[in-house]
């Protein structure tokens, strides 16, 4: 590193955690975990603002009473520079009390959080409305939209944003329903951006008024567009043209455009065709979403991918990545098993963590209710409501959040194929597909297990009762006989029973 002057990049936020800290890049959305030594160094740089690297290397920076050697600090700084976390400059003007402040900061001993989980989620997913003008056959919102008759007005939305931002959350992902139905959406994203949140919006609209795009462009980073793949598969040229026009408009305004693709059976078998059509429309970023159970069970049985389909998706995705090196493909956490063969260290370094419900993300419904993720919605999953509760209280004390944060420690998971899989730490499957919404995901096409051993003493019915909960008097909401009946039923060929029995 040639320069003697370094500073924390303006686009990077840092947050202290029990293991060290989390760094967030506002431009790319990348989140990086660092250990306590690295966080000690970066916190000094942030505090001083502009640092003479030679002075930093000469300073006796200590961790656990031992000095971090200059070689270790150089390594940390070099890695941070390569990742764009710190800016390296040929010159700079240091403050008059620079050395004094540097010495004082070094004498301060950092106090690490007591909780052994993140102090706040990385991202909050907020469905600002469940209203929508479309009737997409694969929309999962239809399963639970009837549970919500109210949505927050503008002022209540502002209050919710303040609670989220003040807790240290990095990103706010706004969706629905169709968020653009709300006339105050521009005001909402303005307030969220003003509070320091990186804001992203997911929409199903292919045509958006120029005035709205102009207003949104000032405050959002990305616009994810839900693609109706049936239209492209059926050769709808007008849909492709509308998308091409929209991508051009977004590029002109500096908004990053992404395509959300639901991986139904039809989408997988037409994967190449769909991607090529979207490439021709101008898309360069794709997020592949696992097909979640819609309200219509008949549609589910028709479009639910089987293991052969998922193997085909894994194969075609690899081919497309090799063919289009300038295209970015991402998969949602429910498809983490597509990356189960990664080296665990590579997965960790790449930020792949599998199911992060209640751990790295949390979901908020239109009325302010909080859930572990946007799929697990209903009374048994409700962790609280931000209208009348503190964010930190819900995050740190809710039994629902705690349960999903530690799902890998549950017997129903540990004794399953997911729990025995070599990829359990950075995958773990998706809770939505588990029969009890907490255990193993039966949809993985090939768990990396050496044994299918199960604990003979494990009582699955008692575990399901514990998941569903009990009355105030301590009686289970569901009797053993009722649960036995659920387990004996064909259950509509893998349509998760918890959806019908929540």
C-alpha positions, -999 to +999 in steps of 0.1 A: +000+000+000+018+031-012-002+058+003+002+071+039-034+083+042-065+062+046-101+067+056-133+047+059-152+049+027-182+071+028-203+043+013-195+019+042-214+016+075-200-004+104-218-020+134-203-036+164-213-072+172-205-098+198-180-115+174-165-083+162-185-063+137-205-061+104-195-039+075-222-028+050-215-013+015-243+010+007-236+009-030-233-029-036-254-042-006-225-065+004-224-074+041-191-085+056-185-100+090-152-092+106-135-104+139-128-083+169-092-075+159-103-061+125-132-042+141-108-026+166-087-013+138-116-001+116-133+016+146-101+037+151-101+047+115-138+057+116-133+078+147-102+097+135-117+101+099-084+106+082-055+085+093-017+085+086-010+048+081+025+050+094+013+065+126-014+038+129+012+011+124+035+026+150+007+027+176+004-001+201-031-012+192-041-040+216-067-067+217-072-089+248-042-072+264-019-081+235-005-058+208-017-065+173+015-066+153+021-042+124+020-071+100-015-081+111-027-045+108-011-042+073-030-074+063-063-060+076-058-027+058-048-043+026-079-066+026-101-036+034-086-016+006-091-044-019-128-046-009-134-009-011-140-005+026-113+020+031-102+047+007-064+051+000-053+086-009-020+101-021-023+130+003-046+146+029-048+172+056-047+159+092-065+177+121-043+196+145-052+173+174-049+142+152-022+124+172-039+131+205-072+118+193-054+087+179-038+080+213-071+086+232-091+063+209-065+035+213-068+037+251-106+031+249-115-005+255-144-017+233-173-033+251-188-061+231-225-068+230-237-094+255-262-111+232-247-139+210-268-129+180-267-098+158-277-066+175-302-059+147-311-076+114-292-066+082-324-062+063-361-056+071-386-068+044-416-046+046-449-053+027-463-018+027-496-031+013-511-064+003-532-047-024-524-055-060-541-050-094-527-083-108-539-118-102-507-138-105-514-175-101-482-181-081-484-153-056-480-165-020-496-134-006-530-147-013-524-173+015-525-147+042-536-113+029-571-118+044-555-117+079-548-080+074-575-054+070-554-024+079-522-008+066-501+020+081-509+056+071-480+079+062-473+091+097-473+056+112-450+045+083-426+073+093-427+062+129-420+026+119-390+037+097-375+056+126-377+025+148-360+004+121-333+029+113-325+037+150-320+001+158-291-001+133-307-019+104-288-014+071-314-021+044-352-017+039-366-039+012-401-026+003-426-048-014-462-059-012-487-066-028-479-039-052-461-010-033-466+014-062-503+014-054-495+035-024-496+072-034-472+081-006-445+056-016-422+084-027-426+100+007-419+067+025-387+060+006-376+096+010-379+093+048-362+059+048-333+072+028-331+103+049-328+081+080-297+064+064-313+032+051-304+017+018-338+013+001-349-013-025-383-018-040-399-049-056-427-043-080-447-062-105-453-032-128-438-032-162-448+004-169-441+032-143-448+069-148-417+090-156-425+114-127-426+086-102-393+072-115-378+106-112-389+109-076-379+074-066-345+077-083-334+102-057-338+077-028-337+040-040-307+018-049-324-009-068-358-018-084-365-055-085-391-064-111-413-095-106-413-112-139-444-131-151-426-159-168-457-174-182-460-144-205-424-148-218-428-186-222-459-180-243-440-156-265-457-123-253-436-098-273-454-068-258-443-078-223-407-081-234-409-046-251-424-030-220-395-044-200-370-031-225-385+004-222-385+002-184-349-009-182-338+020-204-357+044-182-341+029-150-306+031-166-311+067-175-319+075-138-291+054-123-314+029-107-301-007-107-326-030-122-331-067-112-354-094-124-371-117-098-379-151-113-400-177-096-387-211-103-418-230-112-416-262-131-425-244-163-398-217-156-371-243-151-379-262-182-379-229-202-350-214-182-327-207-212-355-191-232-367-168-204-331-156-196-323-149-232-355-129-236-347-109-205-311-103-216-324-089-249-346-065-228-315-053-209-315-072-176-281-080-161-291-090-126-313-120-118-326-133-085-340-169-087-368-175-062-379-209-051-415-216-058-434-211-026-468-226-020-495-204-035-531-204-022-543-226-051-532-262-042-541-274-077-517-249-092-490-260-066-493-296-077-490-286-113-460-263-110-441-276-079-406-286-091-396-322-083-360-333-075-354-339-112-365-303-120-342-289-093-313-309-107-320-295-141-321-260-127-287-265-110-273-277-143-288-250-165-278-222-140-241-234-142-243-234-180-258-199-182-232-185-157-204-198-179-221-184-211-228-150-197-199-139-175-212-103-174-245-114-159-251-117-121-272-145-108-284-147-072-305-173-055-328-167-026-321-184+007-348-211+000-326-223-029-294-224-009-291-262-015-281-254-051-248-243-035-245-272-010-213-285-027-194-253-019-164-255+004-177-243+038-150-216+040-158-203+005-195-201+014-187-182+047-164-158+029-191-152+002-217-144+027-239-175+020-258-184+051-289-202+040-320-197+061-316-164+080-352-159+093-351-140+126-313-139+123-302-117+095-337-106+082-371-099+096-404-092+080-430-065+086-466-068+074-488-038+062-502-033+097-468-032+114-468-068+126-434-085+128-426-120+115-394-141+111-397-139+073-423-128+047-434-164+042-440-173+078-471-152+085-499-160+109-508-158+146-483-185+156-455-167+138-462-132+151-433-117+171-449-084+179-461-051+163-439-021+157-468+003+162-468-002+199-435-021+207-398-013+205-378-029+177-350-039+201-375-056+224-390-077+196-356-085+182-340-095+215-369-110+235-395-125+212-397-162+216-408-166+180-377-148+168-354-167+192-369-200+179-362-193+143-328-178+150-318-211+166-337-236+144-305-256+137-305-265+174-340-281+174-343-318+176-366-319+146-338-303+125-308-320+140-322-355+135-332-348+099-314-351+066-310-313+067-294-315+102-270-343+091-261-326+058-225-312+054-240-279+042-263-274+073-244-243+084-247-223+052-279-239+039-302-257+063-331-257+038-362-235+040-386-236+070-416-229+047-414-264+033-411-281+067-442-299+078-440-281+112-424-249+098-393-253+118-377-287+109-362-303+078-368-292+043-379-322+022-373-305-011-335-307-014-326-329-044-296-344-027-286-338+010-249-345+016-255-370+044-236-401+055-265-415+075-303-411+079-301-419+116-329-406+138-333-405+175-358-432+186-366-411+217-375-380+196-412-373+199-422-355+167-458-349+179-446-332+211-422-311+190-451-300+167-472-291+197-444-270+211-441-252+177-478-245+175-480-234+211-503-236+241-532-217+256-527-195+286-537-225+308-510-246+293-530-269+270-517-275+234-537-258+207-536-292+188-541-326+205-519-356+198-548-372+179-552-342+156-515-341+148-514-378+142-542-373+116-523-346+099-492-368+097-512-397+082-528-376+055-514-375+020-512-337+026-518-328-010-483-341-021-460-319+000-483-289+004-470-279+039-495-289+065-488-259+088-503-236+061-537-253+065-534-257+103-519-224+115 
